[in-house]
Amino acid sequence: MFLWDTQTKGFGCRVSPSGHVSWVFQHWIGGRGGKAKRVSFGEYPSLSITDARSEAIRLRGEASEGVEIVSPKKSRITKQKQDLQAPLLGALVDQYLDERTQEGRYWQEVRRVFNVNVLPVLGHDTPITHITKANIQRLIRSRKKTPGAQRTLYEMLNPFMSWCVDEEYISESPMTDVKPPKVLKARDRVLNDDEIRLFWDATGYLGWPFGPFYRVLLLTGQRRDEVAGIRWSEIDDDTWTLPSNRTKNGKQHIVHLSPLALHVLHNETVRLSDNADLIFTTNTKAPIAGFSKAKRKLDELMGDNIESFRIHDLRRTAASGMARLGIEPHVIERILNHTSGVTGGLISVYQRYEYLDERKQSLNAWAKHLEALNN
């Protein structure tokens, strides 16, 4: 028999001959004169009458808005079918990267993060519908020792999941309620002149390949991976041309090599074979790696009394050093291959003009300053 609630229309229970009680909700499609539709949504006593009434009120609200009401059992069956048909995470990542990837180190890094940090954890063969908020949170928390990596994961996963929603592979992004990791405080560590002297001496003792590698980093102000991947074929006389596929912003970048930088490259590096193109390599096939181990050795050679610094701080040191020499900010920005967010006024003119002569003079002046410090 069916017993109907006197408080909430459409809410009742069905009692079987054996005494089994299940909660039901009934509504009419097309009004009272229309077709009655009844769904079961729980059993007594596992679902109390108070909770069942609350659920019936929620279902009544959805029905009044035209939402199709289905039983939990049918919903589970539908979800199982959707899961069986849902594309796999790995395949979607490949599709996303194929569609979105542009030239430049940013998208190389996106691909690396997915292949190294995301897919091995979430599962290459996991249906996209199985990825939950909890999965994402656990993945991000697993990198708690490196806050920068947490932020990177969030910033790369968020647009990917939004793309999955746009393509209708999922109805809602599991990132929706995930709180973004805190933005890291901008670093301002710059080596002073005494520390630069210690650094230069230590790199001399460090030797090949990291000694000259670190020196070129400081002399040019370029990024770690850009210098690590430098090739002889990219150098013409005193000009190093970074191809667009090796720069962060995907734009070709010209770097002037001062006489001191050329001396380091030609006299302090080891060419493993006559046809080797990579400069900083130990096998002629791939750029140097093992940066953390080399940095620990550098720190030991510099001594315990120096404040801790990161390799990226060498880039900031070069920029700060050139500023102290009176070099204009827009020239330094061009040397660093930064893209300014300012679009109006004089800056927009600077953005269209490359300032190659000024950049050459600036890097020469910076190299002379370093030379004077170490003589």
Summary of the structure (lengths in Angstrom):
residues: 375
radius of gyration: 31.2
end to end distance: 100.1
largest distance: 100.7
contacts: 1037
relative contact order: 0.08
helix: 52%
strand: 11%
